[in-house]
Amino acid sequence: MLRALRLVPAQWLALWPARWLAQWPAQWLALWFALWLALLASVAQAQLTEVRLPDGRSYQIALPDGVLRPQVIIGLHGGGGNPLQFALNSGLMRPALANGHAVIFAAGTSRAGPLLAWNAGYCCGPAAARGVDDIGFLDRVIDDAAARFGTDRDGVFITGMSNGAMMAEAYAAARPGRVRAVAGVAGTLDLARFAPRGAVPLLHIHGTADTAVPYAGGFSQSGVTRTDFTPVAAVIAAFVAAAPGPLRMQATQVDGPLPVTRHDWLRPDGRAMVRLITIEGGTHVWPGGRRARRSGQGDGVNATQEILAFFALYR
């Protein structure tokens, strides 16, 4: 089932707990809606279409103009998020479309309501507790988009934030033949369940002050999950080990509002097979996104730009 996405206030009311809205005066709600509608205009212009699969699950897709068989970037929201929230926060859609990519924002699952999550092994929420087959779901999304819209089923890139990053890296680890490159932001792969089965180029972006998914691994200090998260270093080592042939490591430091270290594991042809961007003092945000700007981390690394540049190496 297809429908053009209609971005109306009632839809966004459903995304927020009623107890929050009940505390706001009517004039605040009116201002809130006006601000959201201004932001949503940029999404509406991209002509997002919602697709509902026979099993009831869904994804949103935007297609570039004049591109036959476009390669696909799949974006996965974090735990408690949703496709539209991730599209707005990341700002991924417009530049990806301008580069000729189709963009898919897939939807996780929940027991009820709009707070969605992915089963990325050790996280998160009801999706993980119930053992939802999100690997199979993403297989179906890719195949459905190719059949309906003529996208390139062999030209798939995938990225995500937090629980979405865990899911993106899990899908790449489980389906190396389907993924050209993967990028994870502030979420680490469950290596016990999803050790890489083959070589996939990886970009990983993570802040050292992330207390929700700690850079050094271990339990969250600020989230609602009691997951023992994989250290970033272990994820990087697993993808490096899966790469064919020797890789040469190169480190670059960049000064800025928050110091950044970029580690590249380079192939003989000079392309980075694995890239780690470490943001000293960075927290659990999408660098350069709306939430990052509100927390004073809007300058410096822009995750969307970094991801698109990395994906361009493997188009």
N, C-alpha and C positions, 0 to 999 in steps of 0.2 A: 504494500500500500504506500502511495506517495502523497505528500501534501507539501505545498509551499509553506515555509515557516512564517506564522503570523505573530509578530512580536507585540503583544498587547499587555497592558498593565495587569490584567487578571492572571495571565500566565506567570508573571513574576511574583505576584502575591503568593502563588503556590510554592515558591521556592524558599520561603522564609517562615519560620515558626510563628504561629498565631500569637503566642505569648509576647513576642517582640513587637509585632504590629500593634497589639492592644495598648501598649505603653506609649505610643506615639500620638501626639495631637494631630488633628486632621490636617492642619496647614503644613506640618512636617511631612506627612505622607504625600501631600500634593507636590511638595518640593522634591521629595525623594523620587516620585514617579517621573517628574520632569527631567531630572538629572539622568535617570536610567534610560528614558526614551531617547535622550540625546546620544548616549553611548550606544544604544541599540541600533541607531540609524546606520552606523557603519557596518554592523552585521547584516542588517536587512538589505543593504545595497549589494551585498555579495550573493544574494539570491540563494540562501541556504534552502535546501529541500530536506524534509524529514522522510526517511524510509523506515517502514515497520516490517520486520521479517515475519514469516509465518508463525514463529514461536513467540511472537509478541515483543521481542526486543527490537531496538531501533538504533539508527545512526543518522547524523546530519551530514549532508554533502554539499560542497560548493565546487563548481566546475569553471576552469579558465575559459575565456573566449577564444575560439578559433584554434584550439589545440586538439588534434586527433590522438586518441589513445594516450591521454595524459598519465604520467606517473603520479602516484598517490602518496600524500603524507597523511598518516593517521595520527590524530592527537587524542590523548587519553587524560581525562580529568583526574584530579586527586580524590582521595577518600572524602565523602561528604559533599563532593562537587557534582557537576553535571556538564553536558557538552557546551551549553551556551555560556555558562560561567567561565569555563576554560578558554573558550574562543575569545571572550572579552578580555580576560586577564592576560593571556599570552600575547595577544595581538598577532597571532600566527597567520590568520587567514589572508589578509590583504597582500602581504609580501609573498606568500607562497603562491597565490593565484597569479600575481604579477610575474613570477618566475615560471609560470606555465604548469604548475602542479594542480591536480585536484586535491581538495582538502576534505578529510572525513573526521568528524568528531563523533566518536562512538560513545554509547551510554552503558554504564555499568548497571548493577542491580541493587535493590534494597528490599527489605521486608515490606515496606509500604512508604510512600512519600517520595520526595525528591532527593534525599541524601543518598547518593549512589556510591558504590565501591566496586573494586575488582578483586577477584581471587588470584592473587599473585603468589600463592603458596602460604607464606607465613602472615599475610596481611591482605585484605582488611575486612573487618566487620562481618555481616551475615554472608557476604559472598564467599569469603574464605571458610567460614564456619560450616556452610552448607555444601562446600565443594563445587561451586558453580564452574562449569567448563568454559572459562573465558578464552582459552586458547582456541577451542572449537568455534566459539562465537566470532572471534576475529577472522578465522578462516572463512566463515560464512559471509561476513561483511565484505571481505576482499572479493570473493567470488560473485556476490550479489552486485556490487558496484561495477565489476567488469561486465556482467551480463546486462545490467540495466543501462549503464551510462558509457560503456566502451572504454573504461579506464584500463590501464596496463596492470594486469594481475601479477606480472613479473617485475614490475617497477615500483615496489612498495618500500616506503620509509616510515618509521614509526617513532613517536616521541611521547612524553608524558611528564606529569608533575607529581611528585610524592608517590602515592599508591599507583598513580598512572605511570610513573617512571618504572616502578617495580614491574608493572604489567607489561610495559613496552619491552623492557630488557628480558623478561620471561618469555615473551613471544619470540623475540629474536633468538634467544637461546634454544627454544624448542623448534623453531622453524627457520633455520639458517638459510635454507634454499629459497625462501620467499621474501626475505628482507635484505634490501641493499645496504641499509645502514640504520642504526638505532641511536637515539639520544635520550638520556635520562637526566632529569633535574630533581635533585633533593629526594631521591628514593633509591634504595639499593636492592639488587637481585637476591632472591632466596636461592642460594647456590645448592643447598641440600636437595631441593626439588627440581631446580632448573639449571643444572650445569650446562654450559654451552655445548651443543652437539656438533658445532662446526664454526667456521670463521665468519664473523660478522663485524664490520667496522662499527666502533662504539665511540660516541662522545658522551662523557659524563660531567655534569656541572653540579658542584656541591659546596655549601658554605661550612666553614669550620665551627661556626657558632650555632649550627642547626641543632636544636634540642628535641625536635620531633622525630627526625631520623638522623641520629648522631653520625658525624663524619667518621669517627673511630669505631662505630658499631655499638651494639648493646641496646639497652632499653631506653625507650622514649622518656624524656623528662617533662614533656608538655602535651603529648597526645593522649588519646583515650585507649590506645592499644597497649598490650603488654608483650609486644613482640621483641625478641632479641635480634636486632637488625644486623645484617652483614656489614662489616667495615667496607668503606669505599675501596681501600687498597686491595681487598680480597676480590672484589668484583673486577677491578682493573686487571689483576693478575690472571683471572680466569679467562678473560677475553684475549689478553696477550698470549696466553698459553695455547688458545685455540687457533691463533693466526698461523698461516702457512709460512714457513721460512723464517729467517732471522729478522728481527726488527731493531732499529737503532733508536735509543731514547734520547730526546732532546728537551731541555727545560728552558723556559723563558719566563722572566718575571716582569710584571707590568705594574707600575705605580698608578695610584688613583685614589679615589675616596676610600676604597677598601683594596689592599694589595691583592694581586692576583698572580698565581703561578700556573702556567700552562705546561703540562707534560705531554709530549707527543712521542708515540712509538711509531717510527717511520718505516714504511716499506722501501724496498730498493728503488722504486720509481719516485720516491719523495713524498708520496701521499701518507697522511696519518692514518694508520690502521686503528689505533686507539688514541683518544685524546682525553685528558683529564684537565678540567679547569677548576682549580681550587680557589675559593674566595675567602680570604682571611677575614674572619668576623662576619661572614655572610650567614644569614638566618634561613628559615624555612620558607623561602619565597621563590617565585619565578623572576630571576634577575632582569630588570628592565621593565617588568610588568606593572600593572596598576597597583597591586598590593605592595610591591617593592618600592615604588615611588612614594607611596604614603608612609612607608617606614624609613625613608631617607636612603634607600638603596637603589634609587632610580638611575644614578650615574654609574659609569664603569661598565661592567659586563652587561650585554644585552643578550639574553639567552636565545631569543628568536633569531637574531642576526647570526649568532654563533652556530645555531643548529642548521639554518639554511646554507651557510657557507660550508659546513661540514658535509651536508647531504650533497651539495654540488660537486664534491670530489668524486662521487660515486653514481652520478646520473648516467 
